[in-house]
Amino acid sequence: MITHTHGNIDIKTLQAEINTSRKTLERAFAHYLGVHPKLYARIVRFNAVKSRLDTNNTSEPLTSAALDYGFYDSSHFTSEFKKFSGVTPKSYLKARG
């Protein structure tokens, strides 16, 4: 479900959909993936938006991509992107050429 929604799913919604407790979900993620569900969702969302930036032309506003993937605003998007990639989205696009 996390992958299907590109990481844009609330963990409580995920728990309700699969009818499990938060702790059971966290244990399963830790066992099979080594991370908590929320971090996994953030990673999936980052990869999805990065893939979009890689495939779309650079004339698309970054804010559009950010909002489409559930980021609250451009600063939230920039902060998350930098945490996972080490660079801002603009820097990433410039380096890509």
C-alpha positions in Angstrom: 0.0 0.0 0.0 2.9 2.4 0.8 4.4 1.7 -2.6 1.1 2.0 -4.4 0.4 5.4 -2.9 4.0 6.6 -3.5 4.5 6.9 0.2 1.6 9.2 0.6 -0.4 7.3 3.1 -1.0 7.9 6.8 0.3 5.2 9.0 -2.9 5.1 11.0 -4.8 4.5 7.7 -2.4 1.7 6.8 -2.9 0.1 10.3 -6.7 0.3 9.8 -6.5 -1.1 6.3 -4.5 -4.2 7.3 -6.3 -4.5 10.7 -3.2 -4.4 13.0 -1.8 -2.5 15.8 0.9 0.2 15.5 3.4 -2.0 17.5 2.8 -5.1 15.4 3.2 -3.0 12.2 6.4 -1.5 13.5 7.8 -4.9 14.5 7.0 -6.4 11.1 8.7 -3.5 9.3 11.7 -3.6 11.6 12.1 -7.3 11.1 11.6 -7.4 7.3 12.9 -4.0 6.2 15.0 -2.7 9.2 13.1 0.6 9.4 9.8 1.9 10.8 6.8 2.3 8.5 6.9 6.1 8.6 10.6 6.2 7.5 9.9 3.6 4.8 7.0 5.8 3.5 9.2 8.8 3.4 11.9 6.9 1.5 9.3 5.7 -1.0 7.9 9.2 -1.4 11.4 10.6 -2.0 12.1 8.0 -4.6 8.8 8.6 -6.4 9.3 12.4 -6.6 13.0 12.0 -7.6 11.9 9.6 -10.4 9.4 12.2 -11.5 12.0 14.9 -11.6 14.3 12.5 -13.5 11.7 11.8 -16.2 9.9 15.1 -16.5 11.2 18.2 -18.2 12.8 20.8 -15.9 10.2 23.4 -16.8 7.7 21.8 -14.4 7.4 23.8 -11.2 8.9 22.0 -8.3 5.9 23.0 -6.2 3.6 21.0 -8.5 5.6 17.9 -8.0 5.8 18.5 -4.2 2.1 18.9 -3.8 1.3 15.9 -6.0 3.3 13.7 -3.7 1.8 15.0 -0.5 4.4 17.5 0.7 2.7 20.4 2.6 4.7 23.1 0.9 7.9 23.8 -1.0 10.0 24.2 2.1 8.8 20.8 3.4 9.7 19.2 0.1 13.1 20.9 -0.1 13.9 19.8 3.5 12.9 16.2 2.9 14.7 16.0 -0.5 17.9 17.4 1.1 17.7 14.9 4.0 17.7 12.0 1.6 19.9 13.2 -1.3 22.2 15.8 0.4 21.2 18.5 -2.1 18.2 20.7 -2.7 15.8 19.8 -5.6 17.0 22.8 -7.6 20.7 21.8 -7.1 19.8 18.3 -8.1 18.1 19.4 -11.3 21.0 21.8 -12.2 23.5 18.9 -11.7 21.5 16.7 -13.9 21.7 19.2 -16.7 
